[in-house]
Amino acid sequence: MEEQTGRVVPVGQDLTEREIRVLGVVLQTYVDTAEPAGSRTVARLCGLGVSPATIRNTMSDLEDKGYLSHPHTSAGRVPTDLAYRFQVDRLIRMPRMSREEEDQLLRELDPGGSTTVERLIHRATSALSLLSLELGVGLAPRLEEAVLEKLDLVPVSSSKVLLVATIRSGLVRTVYVDFEGEIPEDTLASITLLLNERLSGHTLKEIRETLPQRLGDSLTDDDPAAMELLNIFLESGSELFNWPDLEKGEILLGRTSALASQPEFTTGERLKGLIELTERRDLLGEALASRDHRAGLQITIGQEHDQEELADFTLVTSEYSVGGLKGVIGIIGPTRMPYEKVIAIVDSTSALVSRILSS
């Protein structure tokens, strides 16, 4: 959207039909070739039956309106961020993957049996890179509202117990609990039963905040070993049920080689910027975590990003769900990208990931 005379108007409302046709050709030409589009090329491809001089004037008008820019070393024009926004908002209609792409995506994602969420999202980011020739990105679900399905206590040694927590989404986390002295098997079984009765079905946040109330009345002098183990849970519950890496969401990246082969990154400086970006997982994680997908797939182009480091990139993301939890998956690449194809790939991948996880 852009603001004119104090009111917000849709991007492209200020364009004539001829300008829209010419802009569409420039966009397609630049995406296909990574070279500025000249008036002769546009005149030949736009089908308007007008001279290159007329096209040149139209392109000049589009430049004045902010949709094209004019590189100093070329007579042609290239699209601006505003042009790509116009393409996304006005020119693309219901993009779909080809049958071949869908089959390839299924092959890449097929877990061939049970799998963890992290492994599936990692496969998905690799598939996104492969299919789009951009960089696939993903964010594992944040577990603040994750629901505990069950707990298992597994003796590892005479002084160590392994706590295995299964989350309703399919995630599994293990934590070692140190214990002084040996725990009888029947004691371990009774404590496991008690923990599941009191904690299963509640979110990790609820468990951390209410653990003393849920377990406090269970302490008994009849079984010292059980009492000691319960005390460990009461004293260390906030640590045992707090996993910072997944509370924030873990950022996962696909294959960077495809993105590095893009013409935008043939120069040393641009390639250095790309490498630095992939190393800034905190920046990418923050960008993914802050996106609002209530209206569906989200596309942020160039200067639309809050982070200056992303000003040369487009981020296309969608949300996937697993057991009530939500994560983010998508593609990042230069602003010059085949938006219709990328949108279709991201949309289909997020839907397929959700379907696999739910099954």
LINSULTA-V326364 format. One record per backbone hydrogen bond with DSSP energy under -0.5 kcal/mol. CO is the residue of the C=O (numbers start at 0). NH is the residue of the N-H. Records with the same first field share a line. If there is no record, write none. Layout:
CO: NH ; NH
This chain:
1: 8
3: 6
6: 3
8: 1
9: 12
11: 14
15: 19
16: 20
17: 21
18: 22
19: 23
20: 24
21: 25
22: 26
23: 27
24: 28
25: 29
26: 30
27: 31
28: 32
29: 33
36: 76
37: 41
38: 42
39: 43
40: 44
41: 45
42: 46
50: 54
51: 55
52: 56
53: 57
54: 58
55: 59
56: 60
57: 61
58: 62
59: 63
60: 64
61: 66 ; 67
62: 65
66: 79
68: 70 ; 77
70: 73
76: 36
77: 68
79: 83
80: 84
81: 85
82: 86
83: 87
84: 88
85: 89 ; 90
86: 90 ; 91
97: 101
98: 102
99: 103
100: 104
101: 105
102: 106
103: 107
104: 108
105: 109
115: 119
116: 120
117: 121
118: 122
119: 123
120: 124
121: 125
122: 126
123: 127
124: 128
125: 129
126: 130
127: 131
128: 132
133: 135
134: 331
135: 253
136: 329
137: 251
138: 327
142: 145
143: 204
145: 147 ; 203
146: 167
147: 200
149: 165
151: 153 ; 163
152: 154
153: 161
156: 159
158: 178
159: 155 ; 156
160: 162 ; 176
161: 153 ; 163
162: 164 ; 174
163: 151 ; 165
164: 166 ; 172
165: 148 ; 149
166: 169
170: 166
172: 164
174: 162
175: 177
176: 160
178: 180
181: 183
183: 187
184: 188
185: 189
186: 190
187: 191
188: 192
189: 193
190: 194
191: 195
192: 196
193: 197
194: 198 ; 199
195: 199
198: 201
201: 147
202: 206
203: 207
204: 208
205: 209
206: 210
209: 213
210: 214
211: 215
214: 217
215: 218
219: 222
222: 226
223: 227
224: 228
225: 229
226: 230
227: 231
228: 232
229: 233
230: 234
231: 235
232: 236
235: 238 ; 239
236: 240
238: 241
241: 243
242: 245 ; 246
243: 247
245: 142
249: 139
251: 137
255: 259
256: 260
257: 260
258: 261
261: 264
262: 265
266: 270
267: 271
268: 272
269: 273
270: 274
271: 275
272: 276
273: 277
274: 278
275: 279
276: 279
278: 280
279: 283
280: 284
281: 285
282: 286
283: 287
284: 288
285: 289
287: 290
290: 292
292: 295
297: 316
299: 301 ; 314
300: 303
301: 304
305: 307
306: 309
307: 310
309: 312
311: 334
312: 301
313: 332
314: 299 ; 316
315: 330
316: 297
317: 328
319: 326
321: 324
324: 321
325: 141
326: 319
327: 138
328: 317
329: 136
330: 315
331: 134
332: 313
334: 336
336: 338
337: 341
338: 342
339: 343
340: 344
341: 345
342: 346
343: 347
344: 348
345: 349
346: 350
347: 351
348: 352
349: 353
350: 354
351: 355
352: 356
353: 357
354: 358
